[in-house]
Amino acid sequence: MGVTKLVHQFCKAQSENDALKEFTEPLSQANKEWGGITTKIGMKAIRNPDEIGAEAVVYLMYADYVVLAYCWVETARTAAAKL
């Protein structure tokens, strides 16, 4: 399973959890943006394969932000469940 799908499923599963809503809604939006960025780079790369390298650093930084946010929200969910 891809990371964006994992994050999407997590956000969907937690959508009714009011304690996490302030975190899951922005995470879901960032995850959607990440998917859009991936598609945009892929479309550019069809015309020019060098676009992948040109966008790599910024793309990986954005991916890191989304994954780190997911980890933090998952940690908050676990902590809330144990309280």
C-alpha positions as protocol buffer text, in pm:
chain_id: "A"
residue {
  index: 1
  type: MET
  ca { x: 0 y: 0 z: 0 }
}
residue {
  index: 2
  type: GLY
  ca { x: 129 y: 346 z: -86 }
}
residue {
  index: 3
  type: VAL
  ca { x: 184 y: 608 z: 181 }
}
residue {
  index: 4
  type: THR
  ca { x: -76 y: 849 z: 41 }
}
residue {
  index: 5
  type: LYS
  ca { x: -336 y: 572 z: 47 }
}
residue {
  index: 6
  type: LEU
  ca { x: -241 y: 482 z: 406 }
}
residue {
  index: 7
  type: VAL
  ca { x: -276 y: 845 z: 516 }
}
residue {
  index: 8
  type: HIS
  ca { x: -606 y: 880 z: 327 }
}
residue {
  index: 9
  type: GLN
  ca { x: -749 y: 568 z: 495 }
}
residue {
  index: 10
  type: PHE
  ca { x: -630 y: 686 z: 835 }
}
residue {
  index: 11
  type: CYS
  ca { x: -792 y: 1029 z: 793 }
}
residue {
  index: 12
  type: LYS
  ca { x: -1113 y: 872 z: 668 }
}
residue {
  index: 13
  type: ALA
  ca { x: -1124 y: 630 z: 963 }
}
residue {
  index: 14
  type: GLN
  ca { x: -1066 y: 916 z: 1209 }
}
residue {
  index: 15
  type: SER
  ca { x: -1302 y: 1165 z: 1044 }
}
residue {
  index: 16
  type: GLU
  ca { x: -1561 y: 1126 z: 1321 }
}
residue {
  index: 17
  type: ASN
  ca { x: -1305 y: 1154 z: 1601 }
}
residue {
  index: 18
  type: ASP
  ca { x: -1367 y: 1508 z: 1728 }
}
residue {
  index: 19
  type: ALA
  ca { x: -1051 y: 1502 z: 1940 }
}
residue {
  index: 20
  type: LEU
  ca { x: -838 y: 1465 z: 1625 }
}
residue {
  index: 21
  type: LYS
  ca { x: -1040 y: 1667 z: 1375 }
}
residue {
  index: 22
  type: GLU
  ca { x: -815 y: 1972 z: 1406 }
}
residue {
  index: 23
  type: PHE
  ca { x: -526 y: 1749 z: 1297 }
}
residue {
  index: 24
  type: THR
  ca { x: -683 y: 1506 z: 1051 }
}
residue {
  index: 25
  type: GLU
  ca { x: -848 y: 1772 z: 834 }
}
residue {
  index: 26
  type: PRO
  ca { x: -522 y: 1958 z: 753 }
}
residue {
  index: 27
  type: LEU
  ca { x: -342 y: 1624 z: 716 }
}
residue {
  index: 28
  type: SER
  ca { x: -602 y: 1507 z: 468 }
}
residue {
  index: 29
  type: GLN
  ca { x: -569 y: 1830 z: 269 }
}
residue {
  index: 30
  type: ALA
  ca { x: -188 y: 1808 z: 264 }
}
residue {
  index: 31
  type: ASN
  ca { x: -211 y: 1446 z: 153 }
}
residue {
  index: 32
  type: LYS
  ca { x: -440 y: 1545 z: -137 }
}
residue {
  index: 33
  type: GLU
  ca { x: -197 y: 1819 z: -235 }
}
residue {
  index: 34
  type: TRP
  ca { x: 88 y: 1568 z: -228 }
}
residue {
  index: 35
  type: GLY
  ca { x: -104 y: 1347 z: -470 }
}
residue {
  index: 36
  type: GLY
  ca { x: -164 y: 1647 z: -695 }
}
residue {
  index: 37
  type: ILE
  ca { x: 203 y: 1742 z: -687 }
}
residue {
  index: 38
  type: THR
  ca { x: 297 y: 1384 z: -776 }
}
residue {
  index: 39
  type: THR
  ca { x: 64 y: 1390 z: -1076 }
}
residue {
  index: 40
  type: LYS
  ca { x: 190 y: 1731 z: -1188 }
}
residue {
  index: 41
  type: ILE
  ca { x: 555 y: 1622 z: -1176 }
}
residue {
  index: 42
  type: GLY
  ca { x: 468 y: 1299 z: -1354 }
}
residue {
  index: 43
  type: MET
  ca { x: 295 y: 1489 z: -1635 }
}
residue {
  index: 44
  type: LYS
  ca { x: 594 y: 1722 z: -1672 }
}
residue {
  index: 45
  type: ALA
  ca { x: 831 y: 1423 z: -1674 }
}
residue {
  index: 46
  type: ILE
  ca { x: 650 y: 1273 z: -1972 }
}
residue {
  index: 47
  type: ARG
  ca { x: 770 y: 1569 z: -2178 }
}
residue {
  index: 48
  type: ASN
  ca { x: 1106 y: 1610 z: -2004 }
}
residue {
  index: 49
  type: PRO
  ca { x: 1250 y: 1338 z: -1774 }
}
residue {
  index: 50
  type: ASP
  ca { x: 1484 y: 1594 z: -1616 }
}
residue {
  index: 51
  type: GLU
  ca { x: 1182 y: 1746 z: -1439 }
}
residue {
  index: 52
  type: ILE
  ca { x: 1197 y: 1462 z: -1185 }
}
residue {
  index: 53
  type: GLY
  ca { x: 1546 y: 1561 z: -1077 }
}
residue {
  index: 54
  type: ALA
  ca { x: 1462 y: 1930 z: -1088 }
}
residue {
  index: 55
  type: GLU
  ca { x: 1170 y: 1883 z: -849 }
}
residue {
  index: 56
  type: ALA
  ca { x: 1319 y: 1608 z: -632 }
}
residue {
  index: 57
  type: VAL
  ca { x: 1437 y: 1807 z: -329 }
}
residue {
  index: 58
  type: VAL
  ca { x: 1121 y: 2011 z: -287 }
}
residue {
  index: 59
  type: TYR
  ca { x: 903 y: 1705 z: -355 }
}
residue {
  index: 60
  type: LEU
  ca { x: 1083 y: 1495 z: -94 }
}
residue {
  index: 61
  type: MET
  ca { x: 1062 y: 1776 z: 162 }
}
residue {
  index: 62
  type: TYR
  ca { x: 685 y: 1800 z: 107 }
}
residue {
  index: 63
  type: ALA
  ca { x: 654 y: 1422 z: 134 }
}
residue {
  index: 64
  type: ASP
  ca { x: 848 y: 1436 z: 460 }
}
residue {
  index: 65
  type: TYR
  ca { x: 612 y: 1699 z: 603 }
}
residue {
  index: 66
  type: VAL
  ca { x: 308 y: 1486 z: 524 }
}
residue {
  index: 67
  type: VAL
  ca { x: 460 y: 1167 z: 663 }
}
residue {
  index: 68
  type: LEU
  ca { x: 582 y: 1341 z: 977 }
}
residue {
  index: 69
  type: ALA
  ca { x: 239 y: 1497 z: 1029 }
}
residue {
  index: 70
  type: TYR
  ca { x: 81 y: 1154 z: 989 }
}
residue {
  index: 71
  type: CYS
  ca { x: 318 y: 1012 z: 1253 }
}
residue {
  index: 72
  type: TRP
  ca { x: 228 y: 1291 z: 1496 }
}
residue {
  index: 73
  type: VAL
  ca { x: -147 y: 1248 z: 1443 }
}
residue {
  index: 74
  type: GLU
  ca { x: -116 y: 872 z: 1486 }
}
residue {
  index: 75
  type: THR
  ca { x: 74 y: 935 z: 1810 }
}
residue {
  index: 76
  type: ALA
  ca { x: -200 y: 1173 z: 1928 }
}
residue {
  index: 77
  type: ARG
  ca { x: -465 y: 915 z: 1843 }
}
residue {
  index: 78
  type: THR
  ca { x: -282 y: 646 z: 2040 }
}
residue {
  index: 79
  type: ALA
  ca { x: -234 y: 877 z: 2339 }
}
residue {
  index: 80
  type: ALA
  ca { x: -599 y: 986 z: 2337 }
}
residue {
  index: 81
  type: ALA
  ca { x: -715 y: 625 z: 2325 }
}
residue {
  index: 82
  type: LYS
  ca { x: -504 y: 541 z: 2632 }
}
residue {
  index: 83
  type: LEU
  ca { x: -629 y: 835 z: 2840 }
}
